């Protein structure tokens, strides 16, 4: 198994495990279509996709992934994003995103099933590192093509999150 395939499998497992947060966020926003997609993807990928290692729902059935979190739900209800933050190991976020992430952690399987807080935190950091591995080339290109990398990253992140909230 190549490094890329391993990273994709890890990403698929975490994506499948975060279904409770996605479902809650979709329901709180009243989006039944996204809620149905979350449930369908979770059932298919957990059973046919070997516990979520494979994205059978997306690849075989064309059920698009749902990118939802409680930070987006707060944005849906008009909570301002607040200042932009870059946190060690967790990466870029805003105050609203941080509050949403903290709330979402209570619905994460790592909160309920990890044998200790340290193990749960380690799993979360591993997920973030795996996510970051997919954008290293984009980050390098951004750094080479801009005068102020921090401001460019901040603008990109805020526009990305704005798009997710207004999706």
SVG drawing of the C-alpha trace seen along z (x, -y; Angstrom):
<svg xmlns="http://www.w3.org/2000/svg" viewBox="-35 -41 44 46">
<polyline fill="none" stroke="black" stroke-width="0.4" points="0.0,0.0 1.5,-3.3 1.8,-6.3 -0.9,-8.2 -3.3,-5.2 -2.6,-5.0 -3.3,-8.7 -6.6,-8.4 -7.7,-5.4 -6.9,-7.3 -8.8,-10.3 -11.8,-8.1 -11.8,-6.5 -11.8,-9.9 -14.4,-11.3 -16.7,-8.3 -16.1,-8.6 -17.1,-12.3 -20.5,-11.5 -22.3,-12.3 -20.9,-15.9 -21.9,-16.3 -25.4,-14.9 -26.0,-17.1 -24.8,-20.2 -27.0,-19.4 -30.0,-18.8 -29.5,-22.0 -29.4,-23.9 -32.6,-22.2 -30.9,-20.7 -32.6,-17.3 -30.9,-16.6 -27.4,-16.9 -28.6,-14.9 -29.8,-12.1 -26.5,-12.1 -24.6,-11.8 -26.7,-8.9 -26.5,-7.2 -22.7,-7.6 -22.1,-6.4 -24.2,-3.3 -22.7,-2.4 -19.1,-3.2 -19.3,-1.5 -20.7,1.7 -19.6,2.1 -16.6,-0.2 -14.9,1.9 -15.6,-0.2 -15.1,-3.5 -11.7,-2.7 -13.2,-2.9 -15.5,-5.6 -17.9,-3.3 -20.8,-5.7 -19.0,-8.4 -17.2,-6.2 -19.9,-3.6 -23.1,-5.4 -22.3,-9.0 -23.4,-10.3 -21.3,-13.4 -19.6,-14.0 -21.0,-16.6 -18.6,-19.1 -20.4,-20.3 -19.3,-21.2 -20.7,-23.1 -18.7,-26.2 -20.7,-26.4 -23.9,-26.0 -23.0,-28.9 -22.3,-30.9 -25.7,-29.8 -27.3,-31.4 -25.4,-34.7 -22.6,-34.2 -19.7,-36.3 -16.5,-34.5 -14.2,-36.6 -10.5,-36.9 -8.4,-34.6 -6.2,-32.2 -3.4,-29.8 -3.1,-27.1 -0.2,-24.8 -1.0,-21.3 -4.6,-22.3 -3.9,-24.9 -6.0,-27.9 -9.4,-28.7 -11.4,-31.5 -12.9,-32.0 -16.3,-30.7 -14.5,-27.7 -12.7,-27.0 -16.0,-27.1 -17.6,-24.9 -14.7,-22.5 -14.9,-22.3 -18.6,-21.6 -18.2,-19.1 -15.5,-17.2 -18.3,-16.0 -19.9,-14.2 -16.7,-12.8 -16.0,-9.1 -12.5,-9.9 -14.1,-11.8 -16.3,-8.8 -14.1,-5.8 -10.5,-6.9 -9.0,-5.4 -7.7,-8.7 -7.7,-12.4 -4.1,-12.1 -5.0,-9.3 -8.0,-11.2 -5.9,-14.4 -3.2,-12.3 -5.8,-10.8 -7.2,-14.3 -3.7,-15.7 -3.0,-12.7 -6.1,-13.5 -5.0,-17.1 -1.5,-16.1 -3.0,-13.7 -5.3,-16.4 -2.4,-18.8 -0.4,-16.2 -2.9,-16.7 -2.3,-20.4 1.5,-20.7 2.0,-21.4 -0.7,-24.1 0.8,-25.7 4.3,-25.8 2.9,-27.3 1.0,-29.9 4.2,-30.8 6.1,-31.2 3.5,-33.3 2.5,-35.9 4.2,-38.8 2.5,-38.2 1.8,-34.5 0.0,-35.0 -2.5,-37.5 -3.1,-35.4 -3.7,-32.3 -6.0,-34.3 -8.0,-35.6 -8.2,-32.1 -9.3,-30.5 -12.0,-33.1 -13.4,-32.9 -13.4,-29.1 -15.3,-29.1 -17.7,-31.8 -18.5,-29.6 -19.1,-26.6 -21.5,-28.6 -23.4,-30.0 -23.5,-26.7"/>
</svg>
